[in-house]
């Protein structure tokens, strides 16, 4: 089965929580963060933009707005509700972990709906001006070894970086201009750790798996530059690399996005650093 990473950012409003005291542990804070996430989820389904703007982290607000611009859309009640439609429900998961950083927090769950493969749900939170705000969520169904350990009652995997809070509060992205084209990138990085930078935005690394996502700020007509850092993993095994950028346009009548052009980079042995210039008509 293809291992994949599903990363979802849905920015919705919530009633904010007060900052925790220094004595409050991650375990004590976890129920409050769960309640915060639930209110975030319900507010998204309601399409409450004003409350969302007031209570979501600054960087997540900007990331969501840039995502909308990258799709040539605006953030409206309808598009906010559409983003929230498939967000996870904590009732489908088992809580397993919480940790605090400096003005950051993380909670980790395992499970999913009956029609899904079991996976980890990772929720990130940021404390701004003394108040906790929801930041981002990630669903990971590729962490096979961690899942096996959890099933066996071994929690050593929780020391891995993916299950720890962000070291720093991320700064907001710069505003995106409306792109000439909506675009996606798909990276096959088997046996490698690949990092991509485009339009000044650095994406999460793709490590020994395949992943795809919307390109923030899309692509423009003419030259578009994607920078790659590609490092082989010490574990060996199968090595295969491919990067593909797809241009999508709304179909006439339905408005559904249809891929119209594709550009691929597939070297036999990728270099450690590569600048890929994609010339888009």
C-alpha positions in Angstrom: 0.0 0.0 0.0 1.2 3.4 -0.9 2.5 5.3 2.1 1.3 8.9 2.0 1.1 12.0 4.1 -2.1 14.0 4.3 -1.7 17.5 5.5 -4.7 19.6 6.1 -4.9 23.2 7.2 -8.4 24.3 8.1 -8.6 27.7 9.7 -11.7 28.3 11.6 -12.7 30.2 14.7 -12.8 29.0 18.3 -13.4 30.5 21.7 -9.9 31.2 22.9 -8.4 29.7 26.1 -6.4 31.5 28.6 -2.7 30.9 28.8 -1.7 28.1 31.1 0.4 28.7 34.2 3.9 27.5 34.4 2.7 24.8 36.8 0.1 23.4 34.4 1.4 20.3 32.7 0.7 19.2 29.2 -1.5 16.4 30.5 -3.6 18.9 32.4 -3.9 21.2 29.4 -4.8 18.4 27.0 -8.6 18.5 27.7 -8.7 22.2 27.2 -7.0 21.9 23.9 -9.4 19.2 22.8 -12.3 21.4 23.7 -10.6 24.2 21.7 -10.3 22.0 18.7 -13.9 20.9 18.9 -15.1 24.5 19.0 -12.7 25.3 16.1 -14.3 22.4 14.1 -17.9 23.5 14.8 -17.1 27.1 13.9 -15.6 26.1 10.6 -18.8 24.2 9.7 -20.7 27.4 10.6 -18.5 29.5 8.4 -17.9 32.2 11.1 -15.1 34.2 9.5 -15.0 37.0 12.1 -14.5 34.7 15.1 -12.0 32.7 13.0 -9.9 35.8 12.3 -10.0 36.8 16.0 -8.9 33.4 17.4 -6.8 31.5 14.9 -3.1 31.8 15.0 -1.7 34.7 12.9 0.4 32.3 10.8 -2.4 29.9 10.2 -4.8 32.6 9.2 -2.3 33.8 6.6 -1.6 30.3 5.4 -5.3 29.6 4.8 -5.9 32.9 3.0 -2.9 32.3 0.8 -4.3 28.9 0.1 -7.5 30.4 -1.1 -5.7 33.0 -3.3 -3.6 30.1 -4.7 -6.9 28.5 -5.8 -8.1 31.9 -7.3 -10.7 32.2 -4.6 -11.5 34.4 -1.6 -12.1 33.3 1.9 -15.9 33.4 2.3 -18.5 31.7 4.5 -19.0 29.1 1.8 -15.3 28.4 1.1 -14.6 28.2 4.9 -17.4 25.7 5.3 -16.0 23.7 2.4 -12.6 23.6 4.0 -14.1 22.4 7.3 -16.3 19.7 5.7 -13.9 16.8 6.0 -12.0 17.8 9.2 -11.5 15.0 11.7 -13.8 14.4 14.7 -12.0 13.6 17.9 -14.7 11.1 18.9 -13.2 8.8 16.2 -9.7 8.9 17.9 -8.0 7.8 21.0 -5.9 10.4 22.8 -2.3 9.3 23.4 0.0 12.3 23.9 0.4 16.0 24.7 3.5 18.1 25.0 4.3 21.7 25.6 7.0 23.9 24.1 7.8 27.6 24.4 4.4 29.1 23.4 3.6 26.0 21.4 1.7 22.8 22.2 0.9 19.5 20.5 -1.7 16.8 21.0 -1.6 13.4 19.3 -4.4 11.0 18.7 -4.7 7.6 16.9 -7.6 6.1 15.1 -10.0 7.5 12.5 -13.4 6.8 11.0 -14.4 3.2 10.3 -14.0 3.8 6.5 -10.3 5.0 6.9 -7.0 3.3 7.6 -6.0 3.9 11.2 -3.6 6.9 11.4 -2.1 9.5 13.7 -3.9 12.9 14.1 -1.5 15.6 15.2 -2.9 19.0 16.4 -0.6 22.0 16.8 -1.5 25.0 19.0 0.2 28.4 19.5 0.0 30.7 22.5 -0.4 34.4 21.4 -0.6 37.2 23.9 -1.2 34.6 26.6 -4.0 32.8 24.9 -4.0 29.4 23.2 -5.1 29.4 19.5 -5.5 26.5 17.1 -2.8 26.4 14.5 -2.8 23.4 12.2 -3.6 19.7 11.9 -1.8 16.8 10.2 -3.0 13.3 9.5 -0.2 10.7 9.1 -1.0 7.2 7.9 2.6 6.5 6.9 4.1 6.1 10.4 4.0 2.4 10.3 6.6 1.6 13.0 5.1 4.1 15.4 1.6 2.6 14.9 3.0 -0.9 15.5 4.6 0.3 18.7 1.5 2.0 20.0 -0.6 -1.1 19.3 2.0 -3.1 21.3 1.8 -0.7 24.2 5.3 0.8 23.5 5.4 4.7 23.6 9.1 5.2 22.9 8.1 6.6 19.5 6.6 9.7 21.1 10.2 11.0 21.5 10.4 11.4 17.7 10.4 14.9 16.4 7.1 14.5 14.6 5.3 14.0 17.9 6.9 17.0 19.6 5.7 20.6 19.6 7.1 23.2 17.3 10.3 24.7 18.5 9.3 28.2 17.5 6.2 30.0 16.5 6.3 30.2 12.7 6.1 33.7 11.1 3.2 34.4 8.8 3.8 33.9 5.1 4.0 36.9 2.8 0.8 37.8 0.9 0.3 35.8 -2.3 -0.6 37.7 -5.5 -3.4 36.0 -7.6 -1.5 33.4 -9.7 -1.7 33.0 -13.5 -2.3 29.3 -12.9 -3.4 27.0 -10.1 -0.7 24.4 -9.6 0.1 21.3 -7.6 3.4 19.4 -6.9 3.8 15.7 -6.4 7.1 14.3 -5.0 8.2 10.7 -5.0 11.0 10.5 -2.5 11.7 6.9 -1.8 15.0 6.4 0.0 15.5 10.2 0.2 14.6 13.1 2.4 13.5 15.9 0.1 12.9 19.6 1.0 11.3 22.0 -1.5 11.3 25.8 -1.5 9.2 27.8 -4.0 8.1 31.4 -3.9 10.0 31.8 -0.7 8.0 29.1 1.1 9.7 26.0 2.5 7.5 22.9 2.6 7.6 20.1 5.1 10.2 17.4 4.1 9.1 14.3 2.2 10.9 11.4 3.7 10.8 7.9 2.1 7.3 8.4 0.8 5.1 10.1 -1.9 3.3 13.3 -1.2 1.5 16.0 -3.1 0.1 19.4 -2.3 -1.2 22.7 -3.6 1.6 25.1 -4.6 1.2 28.2 -2.5 1.0 31.3 -4.8 0.5 28.9 -7.8 2.6 29.5 -10.8 2.9 32.5 -13.1 3.5 32.6 -16.9 7.2 32.5 -17.6 9.9 31.2 -15.3 9.0 29.5 -12.0 11.8 28.2 -9.8 11.6 25.3 -7.4 14.6 24.6 -5.2 15.3 21.1 -3.9 17.5 19.7 -1.2 17.7 15.9 -1.6 19.6 13.7 0.9 19.8 9.9 0.7 18.6 8.0 3.8 21.1 5.8 5.6 18.7 2.9 5.8 19.3 2.1 2.1 16.5 0.1 0.3 14.7 1.2 -2.8 15.7 4.7 -4.1 13.4 6.5 -6.5 12.9 10.2 -7.1 10.5 12.1 -9.2 9.0 15.6 -8.9 6.0 16.7 -11.0 4.2 20.0 -11.3 0.7 20.0 -12.6 -1.3 22.9 -14.0 -5.0 22.8 -13.3 -7.8 24.8 -14.8 -11.5 24.9 -14.0 -13.6 22.8 -16.5 -16.2 24.8 -18.3 -19.7 24.2 -16.9 -18.7 22.3 -13.8 -15.8 24.4 -12.5 -14.0 21.2 -11.4 -10.2 21.4 -11.7 -8.7 19.5 -14.6 -5.0 19.0 -15.1 -4.0 20.6 -18.4 -0.2 20.4 -18.4 2.5 18.6 -16.5 6.2 19.2 -16.0 8.5 16.5 -14.6 12.0 16.2 -13.1 13.1 12.5 -12.8 16.9 12.1 -12.6 18.5 8.7 -12.4 20.5 9.9 -9.4 19.3 13.2 -8.0 21.9 15.7 -6.8 22.0 17.0 -3.2 20.8 20.4 -4.4 18.9 21.2 -7.5 17.2 24.3 -8.9 14.4 23.4 -11.2 13.3 26.2 -13.5 9.9 25.5 -15.0 8.9 27.7 -17.9 5.1 27.9 -18.0 3.3 29.4 -21.1 
